[in-house]
Amino acid sequence: MYAIVEIAGQQFKVAKDQKVYVNRLKEEEGKKVSFHNVLLLEDGKNVTVGAPAIDGAAVEAKVVKHLKGDKVIVFKKKRRKGYQKKNGHRQFLTEIQIEGIIAKGAKKVEAKKEAAPQKEAPKAKKEAPKATKVEKAAAAPKKESPKASADLSKHTVAELKEMAKAKGLEGYSSMKKAELIAALSK
């Protein structure tokens, strides 16, 4: 039984008890890892091809050690120009040992993603024309927190100058972006 699995951006043909060198993984030595992006499974008679991956299939492996690959010499030369450049490179690798191939029923563990808080746009009156992005930002209530300055940093300098003009600040035309954000967040 073998599988073709994508590990760290590359595809490998793996079988049970096989050792594979892959690009450096974040896991520590001795930890077990599971790869759910299985592209093809072969179990003697049946060949299963995913589209693009097989649901419920996984390859379980153990991180044996982290190491560096052999040195590769990169030599560049332009003849008759007096240009030579010699560099070396050693790739960071992880040695893993395949412990098993699960054809069905593997549970995918997803990383927890924090949901970004969504801002609610102020509701405009029906009679009034649509407000521009700058006017909406100027009309929005200002918060005294680091998040408020982070929200202001998303705006362009021109938008910040428009908000400063709407707020009635003086000398905004010669201010830089950081100064405008500081003045508007007060």
N, C-alpha and C positions, 0 to 999 in steps of 0.2 A: 504494500500500500504506500502510495506517495501522494504528495500534494504540491501544487504550485501556489505559493503564498507571497503576498507583498509585505516586506519587512523594511521599515525605514526608507521607503521610497524606491526600493528595488525588489525585483521578483526573484524568488529562489525555488528550486525544486528540492523538497525536503522529504525525508523518510524518518521513521522512528529510530532513535539512538544515533542519529547523525549529528556531527558537529559542523557548525556553519559560522563563518566570519561575516558579520554585518557591520554597517556603519554604526557608530557609537550610539548606544541606547542610554536613557536616563536612569534605568533601574540599577540598583546596587548588585554587587557580586553575590551569588547565592540565591537571589530572588527568582521567583517564577513569573513568567510573562505569558500572555496569551495574545495571539494574533488572529483577528477575526476577518481579515480581508483575504479569504481563501478563493482563488480564482479557478482552480481545477482540482478535482479529487479523482483518484484511481484506486480501486480496491480489488484488484485481480481481474475481474470480469467487466465491471461497470466503470465507465468514465463519466463523471458529472462535470459539466462546464457551467460556470456562473455567468450571470449577465448583469453587472460585471463581476459580482461576488456571489458566493453560495450562502444563502441564509441559513443560520444555525450551525455552520461549520466553523471550526477553529483549530489552530495549531498551538499546542502548549509547549513551552520551552523553559529551560533554566539558564540563567546568565552564569557562565563559568568564570570568565574574567574579562577585564578591559585591558587592551594593549594597543601598541602602535604598529602599523604595517612596515614593510620594508621601505627603505629610502629610495625615492625616485629622483633622479637627477634631471633637472630641466635646464637645458643649455640652449641659449639663443645666440645666433651669430649672423651678422650681415657682412658678407665678404667685401673686402676693399674699402670698408668704411671705418675700421677700427672699433667696431662695436661687438662686445662679447658680454653675455650675462649668464652667470651660472647660479642656479638656485636648487635647493633640495626640498623635498616634501615627504612627510610621513603621515599617512592617513590614520586617524583615530578609529579603532575597531573594537567590536565586542564579540567575544566567542560565546555562542549559545549552543546548548545541546537540546535537540528535539526530544521531548518526553512522550508526546502522543499526538495523534491526529484524531479529532472528533468530527464525525461526519454530520451528526444531527444533534440538536438540543443544547448547543453551547449558548450560554447567556452572555450577551454583550454588556460590559460594564462601561458606561459612558461617563466622561468627566463632567463634574458639576459646573454648570455655567450660571453665573449670576445674571439675573435679568436686569437690564439697565432700566432705571426708572424713566418712565415716559412722561414728557412734559405735555401738559394740556395747553393748547392754544387758547388765548382769550376769545370769548365769543363776541363777534361783531354784530352790531345792530343791523336789521334788515334794510333800513333806509340808507345807511352809510355805505359808500363804495368800499371795495375790498382794500384792506390795509396792507401796506408793503411789509416786507420782512423786517425792515428797520423800525417802522412804526410799531409793529407788534412787539419787538424787543424793547422799545422805549416804554410802551404801555404796560409791559409785564411788571409785576411787583418785584422789587429788588430784595434779595436775601443777603443777610450779613454772614456769609459762609464761604469757604474756599470753593464750593461748587459754583457759586455765582460768578466768581472770577474765571473759573474754568469754562463756564458757558459763554462769558464775554470773549474769551480768547478764541472762540470758534468764528467770531465775526471778523470781517475785513476792517482795515483802518477807516475806509470811507463810511462803512456802516456805523462804526464807533463814533466818528465825527458827527454823523447825523443824529445819533442818540444824545451826544453831548449838546448839540445845538437845541434839540427838543427839550432837554433838561434845563437849559439856560446857563450852561457853564461858559466862562470866559476864557479866551486864550486856547481854545481847543484846536485851532487850525495849525498851531506850531507844535502840538504834543505828539509824541511817539506812541506806538500801540500800547506799551506797558503803562505809560502815564495816563492814557485815556482809560484803560481798564481800572487803574487805581482811582481815578477821579469819578468814574461812573459807579464803582462799587461802594462809594462812601454813602 
